[in-house]
Amino acid sequence: MEARFVGGLPERRSARSRKVRGVVVDLMDKPGEWAEIRTYSGDKRNAGYVYAHNCRTGKNRSLSPAMGFEVEARSPTDGVVSIYARYIGRQT
């Protein structure tokens, strides 16, 4: 076996990263406006709060405050948790 040096990793092409990239572009096109980006229902409701928390704390880097995003979880109706996000610009 031999090492073959490539100079850098290729960009990830997972379906998840394409979905998040689309959300990021949409939010950046309308800075300051809140948008519903995900919903969780039934026994997955807690996952919605965890997702929003991971965004706010930087674990989900693409929608983190460092990248200029605010993310909140709300439960507008019983049994459903909606995730809202907006782009506010990077803080320098």
Phi and psi in degrees as a GROMACS rama.xvg file:
@    title "Ramachandran Plot"
@    xaxis  label "Phi"
@    yaxis  label "Psi"
@TYPE xy
-127.134  152.537  GLU-2
-86.0494  135.266  ALA-3
-118.443  109.072  ARG-4
-79.2162  133.304  PHE-5
-114.328  -8.61852  VAL-6
84.9943  -15.2665  GLY-7
169.487  158.212  GLY-8
-81.8068  143.807  LEU-9
-69.0713  158.117  PRO-10
-65.87  143.005  GLU-11
-67.4206  144.456  ARG-12
-125.838  29.0539  ARG-13
-72.4997  156.398  SER-14
-63.2419  -36.2736  ALA-15
-62.6717  -45.4296  ARG-16
-66.7345  -32.4815  SER-17
-66.9099  -39.3065  ARG-18
-64.7051  -46.618  LYS-19
-64.9751  -40.5299  VAL-20
-59.7868  -40.1971  ARG-21
-63.9589  -40.8846  GLY-22
-63.9855  -44.0814  VAL-23
-59.2706  -45.7006  VAL-24
-62.968  -44.5325  VAL-25
-60.2203  -45.2353  ASP-26
-65.6438  -38.9758  LEU-27
-68.8836  -25.5808  MET-28
-70.0759  -22.8021  ASP-29
-132.382  70.1908  LYS-30
-59.1329  141.17  PRO-31
86.314  -13.0105  GLY-32
-95.207  130.685  GLU-33
-75.6629  141.667  TRP-34
-136.799  140.904  ALA-35
-77.4067  122.355  GLU-36
-110.45  -20.7421  ILE-37
-154.957  158.319  ARG-38
-135.906  148.22  THR-39
-130.163  138.491  TYR-40
-135.822  167.371  SER-41
61.3813  -133.866  GLY-42
-78.7844  1.38094  ASP-43
-95.1912  1.9795  LYS-44
-56.1893  -43.5157  ARG-45
-60.7994  -33.6243  ASN-46
-61.1525  -29.9166  ALA-47
-65.5233  -43.6403  GLY-48
-66.1337  -37.2185  TYR-49
-65.968  -42.3504  VAL-50
-59.4188  -47.0027  TYR-51
-63.3619  -41.7995  ALA-52
-61.8336  -43.7848  HIS-53
-63.0119  -33.9848  ASN-54
-67.5488  -47.0866  CYS-55
-65.0307  -31.6914  ARG-56
-94.1982  0.214932  THR-57
90.6327  0.692763  GLY-58
-67.8195  -33.1627  LYS-59
-99.83  89.0918  ASN-60
-62.5192  -35.1474  ARG-61
-66.0223  -25.0974  SER-62
-117.304  30.0168  LEU-63
-86.3741  162.58  SER-64
-58.7147  -34.1456  PRO-65
-62.163  -27.7901  ALA-66
-91.0795  -1.64133  MET-67
98.1886  21.345  GLY-68
-115.773  148.891  PHE-69
-114.686  136.542  GLU-70
-133.856  132.515  VAL-71
-135.366  149.421  GLU-72
-109.381  135.545  ALA-73
-136.831  152.481  ARG-74
-117.415  81.3967  SER-75
-68.3951  -25.8008  PRO-76
-134.733  155.225  THR-77
-60.3864  134.02  ASP-78
86.7783  -2.07018  GLY-79
-131.283  134.547  VAL-80
-115.932  124.757  VAL-81
-105.563  141.321  SER-82
-105.458  125.491  ILE-83
-115.921  144.179  TYR-84
-143.364  155.819  ALA-85
-149.738  153.369  ARG-86
-97.2699  125.747  TYR-87
-116.568  -0.314147  ILE-88
91.7955  152.334  GLY-89
-71.5378  135.898  ARG-90
-88.0604  127.563  GLN-91
